[in-house]
Amino acid sequence: MAESMNHPAVLLVLHDVAPSTWADYQPFVEAVDAMGHVPMTWLVVPDFHRRNALQAHPSFRRMLDERVARGDELALHGYFHDDQEPGPTTPRDWFMRRIYTHEGEFYGLPPETALARLRAGIELFRRYDWPLHGFVAPAWLMSDGTRQALRQLPLSYTSDPQHLYRLPDFTAINAPGLVWSARSAWRRGLSKIVSEQREQRWRQAPVIRLGLHPVDMRHRFSRDYWLHTLERLLAEGRVPMTKVHWLAQQRGLLERVA
């Protein structure tokens, strides 16, 4: 722990973790495991697209139990990871919910709905005895109502693409992240160019997050990029950590300074 405080970190984060996406992730996870001890943060969806309820998949839950035992972190990633709320009423909402993504589950939720859904996710983690510290909204989109709800709950952090936020006061901590849009060949090509430029810009950053999605795993071009980038960052001396471990380290550093 003391040694890790003196080195920059890399946080490997798997988005959209669900029974139906495990087949996409499994070869990648096995390749990462072969590198040695590389803890990961798994963003778990309790009922992905309303047809992947975790209670119906005991073998998948056992796999997650094993990951926790290895030192990985599980975080709550929405509840359904889809947006079935009443239709958008403004041009901006229409763009965000119909063009940018169809999965911004928490983008427009009022406080009471967000609170009920978050509590349901927290209860599911308790049921399976999974430690829970963080919530990440699908597509990183959160309504003001969701923010109000998060302030009432026993969670430690949330995030957006470039920050982690300590709860309940939403204290922002810079945590730059790489993420791809991998749905088509031209998007994958552009994502690689942008990611390489950003990585160079962030060479001195205390932390870099790698935000992976199942679709990245379905194409060798993007899957190999993530493996090679992780290998390179580790070779450069970055310490692999979970999100909650890195945040705890930052708190420890602040306490030492104080």
HELIX and SHEET records of a PDB file:
HELIX    1   1 SER A    4  ASN A    6  5                                   3    
HELIX    2   2 PRO A   19  THR A   21  5                                   3    
HELIX    3   3 TRP A   22  ASP A   33  1                                  12    
HELIX    4   4 PHE A   48  ARG A   50  5                                   3    
HELIX    5   5 LEU A   54  ALA A   56  5                                   3    
HELIX    6   6 PRO A   58  ARG A   70  1                                  13    
HELIX    7   7 PRO A   91  TRP A   94  1                                   4    
HELIX    8   8 PHE A   95  TYR A  100  3                                   6    
HELIX    9   9 PRO A  111  ARG A  127  1                                  17    
HELIX   10  10 PRO A  138  TRP A  140  5                                   3    
HELIX   11  11 ASP A  144  LEU A  150  1                                   7    
HELIX   12  12 ALA A  185  ARG A  201  1                                  17    
HELIX   13  13 PRO A  214  MET A  217  1                                   4    
HELIX   14  14 ARG A  220  ALA A  235  1                                  16    
HELIX   15  15 LYS A  243  VAL A  257  1                                  15    
SHEET    1   A 5 GLU A  73  LEU A  76  0                                        
SHEET    2   A 5 THR A  41  VAL A  44  1                                        
SHEET    3   A 5 ALA A   9  VAL A  17  1                                        
SHEET    4   A 5 VAL A 207  LEU A 212  1                                        
SHEET    5   A 5 GLY A 177  VAL A 179  1                                        
SHEET    1   B 4 GLU A  73  LEU A  76  0                                        
SHEET    2   B 4 THR A  41  VAL A  44  1                                        
SHEET    3   B 4 ALA A   9  VAL A  17  1                                        
SHEET    4   B 4 VAL A 239  MET A 241  1                                        
SHEET    1   C 3 TYR A 157  ASP A 160  0                                        
SHEET    2   C 3 HIS A 163  ARG A 166 -1                                        
SHEET    3   C 3 THR A 171  ASN A 174 -1                                        
END                                                                             
